[in-house]
Amino acid sequence: MNWKKRLTYFVLGATMVATAVGIAGCGSDTKQAAPAEKMKVVTTVFPVYDVAKQVGGDKVDVTLLVPPGAEPHDWDPTAKDLKEIGTAKVFLYSGAGLEPTEKILEKDVLQKAQPVELSKSVTLLPAPDEDEDEHDHDHDKGHKDDKDDHNKAQKEDKHEHEHEHGEFDPHVWLDPMNVAKEVDAVVEAFSKADPTNAKYYEANGKAYKEKLQALHAKYEEFGKTQHDKHLVVSHMAFGYLANAYGFEQLGIMGVSPDAEPTPERMADIVAFIKEHNVKAIFSEELVSPKLANAIAAETGVKVYVLNPAEGLTEEQTQKHVTYLDIMEENLKTLKEALAH
């Protein structure tokens, strides 16, 4: 009987060895099949985040620091935000005075992250004077001297506030062709940080730029055929769009949406709307419509929502709304609001 027991033990032992080898083999296959680690990218505001997603695709893990529903002009990075920046391989920010660079570009914050300022890729427009009445109301010359003195005082006052919003208009992304230039900068940054996937980033960048060119063509055609060129907006975020397509922007507030207008400014806007037969005022989702509604009530015009694409609401975030989605919707809104 001893030989039967020995045979049984031998078979059991062989089976266990085979099973162990099989398990080890499966573990090896699983390790080989594991997806490659994505490159970590951290971004500040939505327009930058969207470009990073479009270029990086499934090769990057992109984090957006400014949360849904927050006004980017009011963003003050938390300790968690600053720590997150240091975990990135590439750190993208818009620049031109939009973010608090004195905080986010500290060496101890960046760690090994490579910072890239996207607005350096484009030609910047000067920040519009938040108080100065830039529009000629065709008043008689008796008012001109008073206006010149008033404007001089306003310009002097501007220098006292310039640190608040910077020398330039930061809303560069509202010209799609600026975004196309930023795409090139992101492709270059990603390719340098992750050369293995350079061709992938280049292909994504090229495809996205074609979509931006198509969007630009739609706006260009609308600008050429539109007679009413006045954009009365909640805050002066649309300078690049106006400059690109031949519109004239008049802001209730300045470059920063929390820059409260003076009573004189409100009166000037009301007078301008009545004098030029303006049909619409454009408010925003992330800015209180109180002032726009007050002016609309006094002038009888309608208030529309025009999105400066600075940030998303919680609902838009859940729906994965993109920059292209926002700009297409803005074009529909402009066509409806400015139609006669």
matplotlib code that plots the C-alpha trace (Angstrom):
import matplotlib.pyplot as plt

x = [0.0, 3.0, 3.6, 0.0, 0.4, 3.6, 1.9, -0.9, 1.5, 3.4, 0.3, -0.9, 2.6, 2.8, -0.7, 0.2, 3.4, 1.5, -1.1, 1.5, 3.3, 0.0, -0.8, 2.6, 2.2, -1.2, 0.3, 3.1, 0.6, -1.5, 1.5, 2.4, -1.2, -1.4, -1.9, 0.9, 1.0, -0.5, 1.5, 0.3, -0.8, -2.2, -4.1, -5.5, -8.6, -11.1, -9.8, -6.4, -7.8, -9.8, -6.8, -4.8, -7.6, -7.9, -4.2, -3.4, -6.3, -6.0, -2.2, -2.6, -4.2, -5.4, -6.4, -8.4, -7.7, -10.4, -13.6, -16.9, -19.0, -16.1, -15.2, -11.6, -10.8, -11.5, -9.5, -7.0, -5.1, -5.5, -2.7, -4.1, -4.0, -0.4, 0.5, -1.3, 0.8, 4.0, 2.7, 2.6, 5.1, 3.6, 1.8, -0.3, -1.6, -3.2, -1.2, -1.6, -2.5, -5.4, -3.8, -1.8, 1.6, 3.4, 1.9, 1.7, 5.2, 7.1, 10.0, 8.8, 5.4, 6.4, 8.8, 9.7, 6.6, 7.4, 5.4, 3.9, 2.2, -0.2, -0.9, 2.7, 1.8, -0.5, -0.6, -2.1, -4.5, -4.2, -6.6, -9.6, -10.0, -12.7, -13.9, -13.2, -16.1, -14.5, -17.5, -18.3, -21.9, -21.7, -22.3, -21.7, -18.2, -19.3, -19.1, -15.8, -13.5, -15.2, -15.0, -11.3, -10.6, -12.7, -10.8, -7.5, -8.5, -9.7, -6.4, -4.5, -6.8, -6.2, -2.6, -3.7, -5.8, -3.7, -2.2, -5.7, -6.3, -2.9, -1.7, -3.3, -6.7, -6.3, -9.3, -7.2, -9.2, -12.2, -10.5, -10.4, -7.3, -5.5, -6.5, -5.0, -1.7, -2.0, -2.5, 0.9, 2.4, 0.8, 1.8, 5.4, 5.3, 3.7, 6.1, 9.1, 7.9, 6.7, 8.6, 7.3, 3.9, 4.9, 3.3, 0.1, 0.0, 0.9, -2.0, -4.4, -3.2, -3.6, -7.2, -8.2, -6.8, -8.9, -12.0, -10.9, -10.4, -14.0, -15.3, -13.3, -14.8, -18.3, -17.7, -15.9, -18.8, -21.3, -19.1, -19.1, -22.8, -23.8, -24.8, -25.3, -21.7, -22.4, -21.8, -23.0, -21.7, -21.6, -17.8, -15.3, -14.2, -15.0, -12.3, -10.5, -13.7, -14.7, -11.3, -11.2, -14.7, -15.2, -17.5, -17.4, -17.5, -19.1, -18.8, -21.0, -18.1, -14.4, -12.0, -12.7, -16.4, -16.3, -15.3, -18.5, -19.5, -20.0, -23.5, -22.0, -20.9, -24.4, -25.9, -23.5, -24.4, -28.1, -27.6, -25.5, -28.1, -30.9, -28.9, -27.6, -30.8, -29.0, -31.2, -29.5, -27.4, -25.2, -24.9, -23.0, -23.7, -21.0, -21.7, -24.8, -27.2, -28.5, -26.8, -27.7, -31.3, -31.4, -30.2, -32.5, -35.5, -34.6, -34.0, -36.4, -33.9, -33.6, -30.9, -29.1, -26.4, -23.0, -20.5, -16.9, -15.7, -13.7, -15.2, -18.0, -21.0, -21.4, -24.0, -21.8, -18.9, -21.1, -22.1, -18.4, -19.1, -16.1, -14.8, -16.1, -19.6, -19.6, -18.4, -21.0, -23.7, -22.4, -22.6, -26.3, -26.9, -25.3, -27.3, -30.5, -29.8, -28.5, -31.0, -33.3]
y = [0.0, 2.2, 2.6, 3.8, 6.4, 7.6, 7.8, 9.8, 12.2, 12.6, 13.5, 16.0, 17.6, 17.9, 19.4, 22.1, 23.0, 23.3, 25.5, 27.7, 28.1, 29.0, 31.6, 33.1, 33.2, 34.9, 37.5, 38.2, 38.6, 41.0, 43.1, 43.3, 44.3, 47.1, 50.5, 52.9, 55.6, 58.9, 62.1, 64.3, 67.8, 70.5, 73.6, 76.7, 77.8, 76.1, 77.5, 76.1, 72.8, 72.3, 72.8, 70.3, 67.8, 68.3, 67.9, 65.3, 62.9, 59.6, 60.1, 62.7, 63.0, 66.6, 68.4, 71.7, 73.9, 76.5, 74.6, 74.6, 77.7, 79.8, 83.1, 82.8, 86.5, 85.8, 82.5, 82.3, 79.0, 76.9, 74.9, 71.9, 73.6, 74.6, 71.1, 69.7, 71.9, 70.2, 66.8, 67.7, 67.1, 70.1, 73.0, 75.1, 78.6, 81.3, 84.3, 88.0, 88.8, 86.4, 84.2, 85.1, 84.1, 85.3, 82.3, 79.6, 80.0, 79.8, 77.3, 75.4, 75.1, 74.0, 71.3, 69.5, 70.8, 72.6, 75.9, 77.1, 80.5, 80.1, 83.8, 84.3, 82.6, 85.4, 89.2, 90.7, 93.6, 96.3, 96.2, 98.5, 101.4, 100.2, 103.8, 105.7, 106.2, 105.1, 105.8, 109.0, 109.9, 112.7, 115.4, 119.0, 120.5, 122.2, 118.9, 117.8, 119.8, 118.5, 115.0, 115.4, 116.6, 113.8, 111.2, 112.6, 112.2, 108.6, 107.7, 108.9, 106.9, 103.9, 103.6, 103.3, 100.2, 98.7, 96.1, 94.7, 93.6, 94.0, 95.9, 93.5, 92.0, 88.3, 86.9, 85.8, 82.6, 84.5, 84.7, 81.1, 81.8, 82.7, 79.3, 77.7, 79.4, 78.1, 74.6, 74.8, 75.8, 72.8, 70.4, 71.6, 71.3, 67.9, 66.5, 67.8, 66.3, 63.0, 62.5, 58.9, 60.3, 63.4, 62.2, 61.6, 65.1, 66.6, 64.7, 65.8, 69.4, 69.4, 68.0, 70.5, 73.5, 72.5, 72.7, 76.1, 77.3, 76.2, 78.1, 81.2, 81.1, 81.0, 84.1, 85.9, 85.4, 86.6, 89.7, 90.6, 90.4, 91.9, 95.6, 96.1, 96.0, 97.0, 94.5, 95.8, 93.2, 92.6, 92.8, 93.6, 90.1, 90.1, 92.5, 89.8, 88.6, 92.2, 93.0, 89.8, 90.2, 94.0, 94.6, 97.3, 96.3, 98.4, 97.0, 97.7, 96.6, 96.4, 93.5, 92.1, 91.4, 92.7, 96.2, 98.1, 100.8, 104.4, 106.0, 108.1, 105.0, 103.5, 106.7, 106.7, 103.2, 103.9, 107.0, 105.0, 102.2, 104.7, 106.8, 103.9, 101.8, 98.9, 95.8, 93.6, 93.4, 90.4, 89.0, 85.9, 82.7, 83.2, 86.9, 88.4, 89.8, 92.5, 95.4, 94.1, 93.7, 97.2, 98.7, 96.5, 97.6, 101.3, 101.0, 98.3, 96.0, 92.2, 90.5, 87.5, 85.2, 85.4, 83.0, 84.3, 80.7, 81.5, 78.6, 76.1, 75.6, 72.3, 71.2, 72.0, 70.1, 67.0, 67.3, 67.6, 70.9, 72.1, 75.4, 74.7, 74.0, 77.3, 79.3, 77.7, 78.6, 82.1, 82.5, 81.4, 83.9, 86.7, 86.0, 86.0, 89.0, 91.3, 90.4, 93.2]
z = [0.0, 0.5, -3.2, -3.7, -1.0, -2.6, -6.0, -4.5, -2.8, -6.0, -8.1, -5.5, -5.3, -9.1, -9.3, -6.7, -8.5, -11.8, -10.2, -8.6, -11.9, -13.6, -11.0, -11.4, -15.1, -14.9, -12.6, -15.1, -17.9, -15.8, -15.1, -18.8, -19.7, -17.2, -18.9, -19.1, -16.4, -17.6, -17.4, -14.6, -15.7, -13.4, -14.8, -13.1, -15.1, -17.4, -20.8, -20.0, -18.7, -21.9, -24.1, -22.0, -22.4, -26.1, -26.7, -24.0, -24.6, -22.8, -22.3, -19.6, -16.2, -16.0, -12.8, -12.7, -9.6, -9.9, -8.8, -10.7, -10.0, -8.8, -10.4, -11.6, -10.9, -7.2, -7.0, -4.2, -4.2, -1.1, 0.6, -1.2, -4.5, -4.0, -3.0, -6.1, -8.4, -7.1, -8.1, -11.8, -14.5, -16.5, -14.9, -17.2, -16.3, -18.4, -17.2, -18.3, -14.7, -14.3, -11.6, -8.5, -9.9, -6.8, -5.1, -7.8, -9.3, -6.0, -6.4, -3.3, -4.9, -8.3, -7.1, -10.4, -12.4, -15.6, -15.7, -19.0, -19.4, -22.3, -22.8, -23.9, -27.1, -28.2, -28.7, -25.6, -25.6, -23.0, -20.2, -20.9, -18.5, -16.1, -15.5, -18.6, -21.0, -24.2, -26.4, -28.3, -27.6, -30.1, -27.5, -28.3, -27.9, -24.7, -22.9, -24.5, -22.3, -19.1, -20.5, -21.2, -17.7, -16.3, -18.4, -17.3, -13.6, -14.4, -16.1, -13.0, -10.8, -13.0, -12.0, -8.4, -9.3, -12.0, -9.6, -9.2, -12.8, -14.4, -17.5, -20.0, -20.7, -19.6, -21.5, -24.4, -25.2, -26.5, -29.8, -31.1, -33.1, -29.8, -28.5, -31.7, -30.8, -27.2, -28.6, -30.2, -26.9, -25.1, -27.8, -27.4, -23.6, -23.6, -26.3, -24.3, -21.1, -22.6, -25.9, -26.3, -27.1, -29.0, -32.3, -30.4, -29.0, -32.4, -34.1, -31.4, -31.6, -35.4, -35.2, -32.6, -34.4, -37.5, -35.2, -33.9, -37.5, -38.4, -35.3, -36.2, -39.8, -38.3, -36.1, -38.9, -41.3, -38.6, -37.9, -41.6, -41.9, -38.6, -38.6, -34.8, -33.5, -29.9, -27.1, -23.7, -21.2, -17.5, -17.3, -20.0, -20.8, -24.5, -25.8, -27.8, -29.4, -30.2, -31.6, -33.8, -35.3, -35.4, -32.4, -29.8, -26.2, -23.4, -19.9, -17.0, -14.8, -15.7, -16.5, -13.1, -12.5, -8.9, -10.0, -9.1, -11.6, -10.4, -10.7, -13.5, -15.3, -15.0, -16.3, -19.3, -20.2, -20.0, -22.2, -24.7, -25.0, -25.7, -28.0, -30.1, -30.0, -28.4, -28.3, -25.7, -22.6, -22.0, -18.5, -17.3, -15.4, -12.8, -12.2, -10.5, -13.1, -10.7, -12.5, -16.0, -14.9, -13.5, -16.7, -18.7, -16.7, -17.2, -21.0, -22.0, -23.5, -23.0, -21.0, -22.5, -21.1, -22.9, -21.5, -21.2, -20.8, -17.7, -15.7, -15.6, -13.4, -11.5, -14.1, -17.0, -15.4, -15.0, -18.7, -19.8, -21.6, -23.7, -24.9, -28.4, -26.9, -25.1, -28.1, -30.4, -27.9, -27.6, -31.4, -31.3, -28.5, -30.4, -33.5, -31.6, -29.4, -32.2, -34.8, -36.0]

ax = plt.figure().add_subplot(projection="3d")
ax.plot(x, y, z, "-o")
ax.set_aspect("equal")
plt.show()
